[in-house]
Amino acid sequence: MTTTLAEQAIADFVLEWSTAEERGDHRALDDLLTKDFVGVGPRGFVRSREEWLARYSTGTVRNTSFEVSDLRIRCYGETAVVVAAQKQQSVNGDADASGAFRFTLIVVRQDGRLQLAGLHLSPNAVPAGG
């Protein structure tokens, strides 16, 4: 499969985003998320941009690994939809939040740069080791 320049830019953006998530870098994420970002978690909860950032700025969520694979990128003008797999080792407060997930990202180009407008996580049907 040939990767276009636009798809490579999106793949690079996803890597930048996932690195910020792994590190819990709320300052980097502040720059990567649109002002109206909405995140839907694996149990259906909805978080605003501010709530998403607060997970890290307060230290509530801590990741020791955050691995993204199997990127499927579709570009539509200034918008891209990314479906991928993700595994993480993390805690949310005192609870283990590790697991394997599928996610959909909505990446948009605004003011000449890529930003994340939305994210929807769901538990992966495949066991974490499988």
N, C-alpha and C positions, 0 to 999 in steps of 0.2 A: 504494500500500500504506500503510495506516495503522500508525503506530508507537504502541504502548501505552506507558504510563508506565514499566512494568517493562522493556520493551525499550530505552527511552531511557536508563534508569539503567545497563543493561548496556553500551550503546554508549558512554556516558560513562566507565564503568570501563575498557573496552578502550582508549579514548583515553589515559586516565591511565597504564595499564600500558604501552602502546606508547611513550609519551613517556619513561617511566622506562627502558625497554629502549634506546631511541635514545640517551639520555644516559648509559647505563651506570650509572645511579643505584642502586647496590646498597642504599642506605638506604631509598629509596622502595619498591624491590621487596621488601625485608625486611618491610615493612608490608602489601604487596599479596598476598603468597603465603601460603597456609595452612601450618601447621606440617608437614603431611605431603605437601606439594606434590611432584609428580613431573613432570619434563619429558622428553619423548622427542624427540631431535633428528632432523634430516633423513636421517641415515645409520643410524638405529635405536638409537643409544646412549641410555641412560637415565641421567638425572641427578636426584639428590635435591635438595631445597631448598637445602641448604648448598652443594652442587656448582654449582647454578645461580647462586647469589649470588656464589660465588668467581670465576666468569668475569669479573665486573666489579670486585670488590674487589681482585683481584690485577692487574688491567689486561690480562689475557690477551685478552679480547674488547673491541674498540673499534669503535663504529658511527659512520659519518658521516651515514647516513640510515637510517630505519626507517619504512617507509610501510605502513599497513594500509588495505585497501579491501574492498569487496564483502562487508560483514558480513551474515551470515544468522544471526539470533538466534532460538532457541527456548527458551521459559521453561517450567519444570516446577516449580511451587511455589517452593522456596527454592534451586533449581538452574537454571542456564541453560547451554545448549550453543551455542557460537558457532563457526561455520565462516567463514573469511575468507581473503582473499589478502594476501600480504605481500611487499614488496620491500625489500632492504637493501643498503647498501654498508658492508662491514665487513671487519675482519681478526680472525683467531683466531691469536694468536701472530704468526708471520711470514707465515701463509698467508692468501690472499684468501678470505673467507667470504661474499662478495657473492652475491646470487642472488634468485630469485623462488620463493616457497613458497606452499603452502596450509597452514593450521593449523586445529586444533580446540582450543578452550579450554573448560574446565569451570569455570564461575564459580558460587560458592556464597555464600549469605548465612549468615554465622556471627556470633553476638554482635551482631546488628544492622548489620553492614557486609558489603560485598561483598569477596570474596577469590578469588584464582585457585588452584584445587585441582589442575589438570592442564593440560598443553599437549602437543600432538602435532604436530610439523612434518613435512611431506613436500615434496620438490621439486615445483615446479609443472610440469605437462606443457607449458604454454605458454612459449615462450622469453621471457626477461626484457623484450625490446623489443616483444613482440607482444601 
